[in-house]
Amino acid sequence: MEDRIKVSGAPITEIQRAIAVRKGQTVLLEKINKAIEGFVGQEEYRRIYVKWYGKPEPYWTPRRLSMAGGAALALMMAVMFAWRYVTVMRLNKKLTLEIGGRRRAEGEISRLNEGLERRVIERTEQLEEANRKLQTEVAERMRAEESVKGHTKKLEIANKELEEFAYAASHDLQEPLRTISSYSKFLVEDVGKDLSARAKEDIHFITNAATRLMAMIQNLLALSRAGRTDLHINSVSLDTVMENICRDLTERLRETGGKVEWSGLPEIMADADSIQRLIQNLIGNALKFHGDAPPLVAVRAGRVEGMWEIAVEDNGVGIEKEYLVQIFQPFKRAHSTAKYEGSGIGLSICKKIVERHGGTIWAESMPGRGSRFIFTIPAAAQA
C-alpha cells in the first residue's frame, strides 16, 4: 500500500465532508479518511463515490445555467440601471448646475438691465436738462445777436450821420476860416505901418492858427471821404504806385535828402487811388519824422496766409511803445506839433483805407531806431 499513489483532490474532500456532516461521528470520519487514503487509482475512487452518493451530476446544469443566466441578466440590468441612474443623476446635477447658472445669469442680466435702465433714465434726464439749457443759451444768444445787430445798425447809422455831419461841418467851417485869414492879411496891408510889433505878432498867430485849423478841416474832410467814397477794385501794380508816389514827393525828397527803395512789388486787387494815398501817407510820415541822418524808406511785400503783407520801414526817430496803438486814432500824435507839423489825421485815414479793403494795419518801432508800418490786403482774388 505504501507504493500506491495517494488519491486526493476535490472528490475526496467532498466525501470526507459529507460523511462527517451526515454521521456526525468523528471516529468514523477518521477511519474513512484513512481507508480513502489507501485507495489506489482514480477508478476505485470514482466507484466508491458513485456507490455512496450516486452518479455525480455536472455543476452547470440547465437549472444552474438558467439561474446563472437570470442572475447575470439581473446583474446586467442592475448595472445598466445603476449606470443609467448615475448618468441621469450626473445629467440632473449638470442640468441643475446649468439651471442654477442660468438663473444666476438671468438675475445678473436683470440686475444689469435695471442698472442700465436707471442710467438711461438718468442720462436722458441729463440730456433733457442740457438740451433745455442749450435751448435757453441759443435763445439768449439769438436775442444777443439781434441786439448786437440792432446796435450795429444804430452805430452804422450814427457813424454815417457823424460822417455826414463832419463833412458838412468841415465844408461849412472853411468859409469863416478863409474870411479870418483873408481879413488878417487885409488888416496888415491896410494898417501895416501903424501896427505895433505886438499887434503884428498877434495877427501872425491868428493867421497861423487859421491855417492849421484849415488843414485840420481839410484832413477831416479827407477822413470822411475815405469812408464815403466807393471803392473801384481793380488790379493795381504796386511798382507803378511807387513810381507815382516818388514823382509826387520829388520836392520833399530833395529837401530832406531822403531815398525810397523798393523792388519787385506784386500786383494786388485794390482801389488804386486809395492804395496810393495810403502808401504816400506812410512814406510822407517817414520823410517828416527823420533824425539827423537823411531819411531812408524801404517798401517790401510778401504773401502770408492768403494776405499780401506790405511793410513801409524807415530809419527815423521811432515811436514810444505806448503810442503804437493810439496813433491810428484821429488827432492822436506821438510827437508835439511844435517840432513836427501835422494834424494827426493821416494815420486815421490809412487805417480807414486798409479796413475798407478787408485788412489790418499796425506799427512796430523803437525810439531812435526807426519805425515799421505793416498793413495787409486780402490776396484771395489774386491769380
Order of alpha helices (4+ residues) and beta strands (2+ residues): alpha-alpha-alpha-alpha-alpha-beta-alpha-alpha-beta-beta-alpha-beta-beta-alpha-beta-beta
